[in-house]
Amino acid sequence: MFATAAPINSSTAFTNAYRQVGVQTGVASASAHQLVQMLLDACQDSLAQARGAIAAGDIPAKGRAIGRAARIVEEGLKACLNLDAGGALAADLNALYAYIGVRLTHANLSNDVATLEECGRLLEPVRTAWVAIGQQVAAARQ
């Protein structure tokens, strides 16, 4: 399902998007594939931070964590899709990321941990598939 890199633009676009969302580690030397994985991991981390902040009653930290997750989805994952070359896969991911953006707004406005968990569950199959693709590519290069 995720066997090609066609739905994405260039490595430069991912590097710029990744820097825009404030994640610095390893960006300069990462491939486009690695950058997507880093974005997905960072988004999951932000969702976990937001859930923890809600549980602790730390509303400013919740807002920062959800804001970071939303920027990762919108400015990183969604913005770098190549809708022209990516076909149905890119369109499906675009719709998924748009939905997650709406749900993150809802979670932020209502302090809704269940909605944050939903966003994480929706992203996890994409992250898992992306990791598997990376392992296949690495194995093919050997």
LUMTIKE-203055 format. One line per field, with one value per residue (C-alpha): residue number from 1; x negated, y, z negated; residue in one letter. Coordinates in Angstrom, 2 decimals. Layout:
seq	(NUM,...)
c1	(X,...)
c2	(Y,...)
c3	(Z,...)
type	(a,...)
REM end
This chain:
seq	(1,2,3,4,5,6,7,8,9,10,11,12,13,14,15,16,17,18,19,20,21,22,23,24,25,26,27,28,29,30,31,32,33,34,35,36,37,38,39,40,41,42,43,44,45,46,47,48,49,50,51,52,53,54,55,56,57,58,59,60,61,62,63,64,65,66,67,68,69,70,71,72,73,74,75,76,77,78,79,80,81,82,83,84,85,86,87,88,89,90,91,92,93,94,95,96,97,98,99,100,101,102,103,104,105,106,107,108,109,110,111,112,113,114,115,116,117,118,119,120,121,122,123,124,125,126,127,128,129,130,131,132,133,134,135,136,137,138,139,140,141,142)
c1	(0.00,-2.83,-5.41,-6.27,-7.47,-5.35,-2.96,-5.74,-7.47,-11.21,-13.63,-14.15,-10.45,-10.51,-13.60,-11.99,-8.71,-10.47,-12.43,-9.25,-7.60,-10.54,-12.15,-15.89,-17.60,-19.07,-17.26,-20.29,-21.43,-18.04,-16.46,-12.93,-11.78,-13.51,-12.06,-8.51,-9.20,-10.61,-7.52,-5.21,-7.18,-7.25,-3.51,-2.87,-5.19,-3.29,0.03,-1.33,-2.58,0.83,2.58,0.18,0.71,4.49,4.16,1.94,4.27,1.48,3.51,0.62,-1.47,1.56,1.98,-1.70,-1.72,1.47,0.27,-2.96,-1.09,1.19,-1.80,-3.48,-0.35,0.42,-3.02,-4.96,-2.96,-0.11,-2.06,-4.62,-2.20,-2.47,1.20,0.49,-1.88,-0.67,2.71,5.23,2.68,1.77,5.44,6.29,3.43,4.46,7.98,6.68,4.39,7.20,9.47,6.77,6.29,9.99,9.92,6.85,8.69,11.61,9.32,7.65,10.91,12.52,9.51,10.59,8.10,10.20,9.89,6.12,6.05,8.14,5.61,2.78,4.66,5.27,1.61,0.18,0.90,-0.74,-3.77,-3.97,-3.76,-6.36,-8.78,-8.22,-8.92,-12.18,-13.22,-12.39,-14.38,-17.35,-17.22,-17.03,-20.16,-22.22)
c2	(0.00,2.42,0.78,3.88,7.33,8.94,10.74,12.93,15.93,16.35,15.77,19.53,20.08,17.62,19.21,22.64,21.35,19.49,22.59,24.67,22.45,22.85,19.42,19.65,16.32,14.57,16.66,17.70,14.14,12.43,11.14,12.09,8.71,9.23,12.73,11.40,8.80,11.49,13.63,10.74,9.89,13.54,13.83,10.77,12.23,15.53,13.73,11.88,15.16,16.74,13.84,14.17,17.91,17.48,14.92,17.33,20.27,22.15,23.96,26.01,22.84,21.12,23.95,23.88,20.11,20.03,23.03,21.22,18.08,20.16,21.90,18.56,17.26,20.42,21.88,18.63,15.59,17.15,19.97,17.61,15.28,15.29,15.18,15.24,12.28,10.42,9.30,7.74,7.16,10.83,11.83,9.40,10.64,14.24,13.48,11.66,14.52,17.06,15.01,14.73,18.51,19.04,16.53,18.17,21.48,19.79,18.14,21.44,23.33,20.66,19.11,15.79,13.00,10.47,12.59,12.80,9.02,8.75,10.89,8.67,5.52,6.99,7.88,4.62,2.43,5.06,5.16,1.36,1.05,3.77,1.95,-1.30,0.43,1.76,-1.72,-3.08,-0.35,-0.95,-4.70,-4.14,-1.97,-4.70)
c3	(0.00,-0.82,1.44,3.46,2.60,5.32,2.94,1.58,3.04,2.52,-0.31,-0.45,-1.04,-3.94,-5.42,-5.31,-6.72,-9.48,-10.48,-10.44,-13.03,-15.37,-15.29,-14.81,-15.50,-12.48,-9.88,-7.84,-7.12,-6.91,-3.71,-2.73,-4.04,-7.38,-7.69,-7.30,-9.96,-12.24,-11.68,-12.49,-15.64,-16.74,-16.22,-18.38,-21.04,-20.95,-21.34,-24.38,-25.85,-25.31,-27.06,-29.99,-30.15,-30.24,-33.02,-34.96,-34.34,-32.53,-29.89,-28.43,-27.94,-26.40,-23.93,-22.97,-22.49,-20.42,-18.43,-17.66,-16.60,-14.36,-12.76,-12.12,-10.41,-8.40,-7.66,-7.58,-6.59,-4.63,-2.98,-1.49,0.23,4.01,4.91,8.66,8.75,5.67,6.97,4.63,1.88,1.65,1.79,-1.02,-3.17,-2.47,-3.66,-6.73,-7.68,-7.16,-9.44,-12.09,-11.94,-12.65,-15.48,-17.04,-17.07,-18.80,-21.33,-22.10,-22.56,-24.74,-26.54,-25.06,-25.74,-23.80,-20.65,-21.08,-21.39,-18.22,-16.35,-17.56,-16.51,-13.06,-12.57,-13.92,-10.84,-8.64,-10.93,-11.10,-7.31,-6.86,-9.20,-7.28,-3.98,-5.37,-6.42,-2.96,-1.25,-3.56,-2.90,0.87,0.77,-0.89)
type	(m,f,a,t,a,a,p,i,n,s,s,t,a,f,t,n,a,y,r,q,v,g,v,q,t,g,v,a,s,a,s,a,h,q,l,v,q,m,l,l,d,a,c,q,d,s,l,a,q,a,r,g,a,i,a,a,g,d,i,p,a,k,g,r,a,i,g,r,a,a,r,i,v,e,e,g,l,k,a,c,l,n,l,d,a,g,g,a,l,a,a,d,l,n,a,l,y,a,y,i,g,v,r,l,t,h,a,n,l,s,n,d,v,a,t,l,e,e,c,g,r,l,l,e,p,v,r,t,a,w,v,a,i,g,q,q,v,a,a,a,r,q)
REM end
